[in-house]
Amino acid sequence: MANVIYGSDIAKQVKKDLRLRIMKLKNEQKRLPKLVVVLVGEHPASVSYVKGKEKACHEIGMENDLILLPATTSEDELLQIIHQLNTDTKVDGILVQLPLPAHMDEHVILHAIDPKKDVDGFHPVNVGKMLLQEPTFLSCTPKGIIRMLEEIGMTDLSGKQAVVLGRSNIVGKPVAQLLLNHNATVTICHSKTEDIKSITKRADILVVSVGKARLVKRDWVKPGAVVIDVGINRDDQNKLCGDVDFANVSEVAGYITPVPKGVGPMTIAMLLENTLQSYEQREHVSWDER
Ligand SMILES: Nc1nc2c(c(=O)[nH]1)N[C@@H](CN(C=O)c1ccc(C(=O)N[C@@H](CCC(=O)O)C(=O)O)cc1)CN2
């Protein structure tokens, strides 16, 4: 049976470390790091995710504002709020929860966030820096996946075949790039790829982010492979499940992440880490002072 990688446990440890760093700032009576999350509309899953972010900030002592806007907010109104946050010297991180309502252009909104406060790592400047392996904010889910691989000793991926199912800007493309940056040989599969199973069966590391409940079956997976499941779906019984058929794939995989308690909690932990990174850059905190 596969070893289960609980992102929830790793995230707990990350948050413990961040809390200690913030406590130190508090004791020194320094300004505290601050994250502002903006949610437009009342998409139920998004409401739950932004509440999760608020709770996580509270747990580690990070300052946090949650700006809730009606779904009827215009693009200009949202841009105005982003401009105010960009110039607010007390704000270190800005996150606009996705997806946005259909009348808004996601690119216009994400491009408006100051790259130095873009703790989601979605701004083209930060995406470009990631591609060039320059220091920057790495987007949270891909960064969390790499951290999970590191936790099981997979730091240098030389000689490993990594296959990514899904090519979204939030997960598929950036995680493929980060795996490449760690020397893996990377293949991306998507809805137009033919005979996906023959490709996934070769993967030493399989990352799945397609949004289809239990799509990946046992016979898609190479024995001993590391399977990272990014999907969050509801099945016919309204039970939360991933894109991987966990019960059956765990019988062949070497490692597997569960849903829930896998990648999701890592996304939030990495967001907090990025916000503290932004604070430290803005306050010119050196490595020794941390
Ligand atoms: N601006 C952004 N928008 C979105 C992002 C993002 O990184 N930035 N990612 C996703 C949603 N997401 C964070 O925002 C997120 C998804 C899931 C979880 C999580 O902890 N999930 C739990 C299960 C939750 C449940 O019960 O439904 C788990 O997997 O254990 C955290 C964050 C899209 N939008």
The ligand as a MOL file (V3000), in Angstrom:
LIG
                    3D

  0  0  0     0  0            999 V3000
M  V30 BEGIN CTAB
M  V30 COUNTS 34 36 0 0 0
M  V30 BEGIN ATOM
M  V30 1 N -6.3200 33.5770 -6.0970 0
M  V30 2 C -6.3980 32.2440 -6.0060 0
M  V30 3 N -7.5460 31.6250 -6.2920 0
M  V30 4 C -7.6010 30.2770 -6.2110 0
M  V30 5 C -6.4860 29.5280 -5.7880 0
M  V30 6 C -5.2890 30.2060 -5.4990 0
M  V30 7 O -4.2340 29.6020 -5.1690 0
M  V30 8 N -5.2900 31.5680 -5.6070 0
M  V30 9 N -6.5900 28.1460 -5.5990 0
M  V30 10 C -7.8930 27.5020 -5.6230 0
M  V30 11 C -8.6260 27.4440 -4.3060 0
M  V30 12 N -7.8390 27.4320 -3.0720 0
M  V30 13 C -7.2460 28.5670 -2.6940 0
M  V30 14 O -7.6320 29.6570 -2.9720 0
M  V30 15 C -7.9090 26.3550 -2.1370 0
M  V30 16 C -8.5290 25.1600 -2.4540 0
M  V30 17 C -8.6370 24.1290 -1.5060 0
M  V30 18 C -8.1230 24.2760 -0.2380 0
M  V30 19 C -8.2640 23.2410 0.8190 0
M  V30 20 O -7.6550 23.3220 1.8600 0
M  V30 21 N -9.0940 22.2300 0.5990 0
M  V30 22 C -9.4160 21.2300 1.6160 0
M  V30 23 C -10.8240 20.7430 1.4050 0
M  V30 24 C -11.8060 21.8730 1.4560 0
M  V30 25 C -13.2510 21.4330 1.3880 0
M  V30 26 O -13.6990 20.8180 2.3470 0
M  V30 27 O -13.9080 21.7590 0.3900 0
M  V30 28 C -8.4650 20.0470 1.4770 0
M  V30 29 O -8.0600 19.7600 0.3390 0
M  V30 30 O -8.1950 19.4220 2.5030 0
M  V30 31 C -7.4860 25.4620 0.0650 0
M  V30 32 C -7.3860 26.4750 -0.8700 0
M  V30 33 C -8.8120 28.2040 -6.6010 0
M  V30 34 N -8.7520 29.6280 -6.5000 0
M  V30 END ATOM
M  V30 BEGIN BOND
M  V30 1 1 1 2
M  V30 2 2 2 3
M  V30 3 1 2 8
M  V30 4 1 3 4
M  V30 5 2 4 5
M  V30 6 1 4 34
M  V30 7 1 5 6
M  V30 8 1 5 9
M  V30 9 2 6 7
M  V30 10 1 6 8
M  V30 11 1 9 10
M  V30 12 1 10 11
M  V30 13 1 10 33
M  V30 14 1 11 12
M  V30 15 1 12 13
M  V30 16 1 12 15
M  V30 17 2 13 14
M  V30 18 1 15 16
M  V30 19 2 15 32
M  V30 20 2 16 17
M  V30 21 1 17 18
M  V30 22 1 18 19
M  V30 23 2 18 31
M  V30 24 2 19 20
M  V30 25 1 19 21
M  V30 26 1 21 22
M  V30 27 1 22 23
M  V30 28 1 22 28
M  V30 29 1 23 24
M  V30 30 1 24 25
M  V30 31 2 25 26
M  V30 32 1 25 27
M  V30 33 2 28 29
M  V30 34 1 28 30
M  V30 35 1 31 32
M  V30 36 1 33 34
M  V30 END BOND
M  V30 END CTAB
M  END
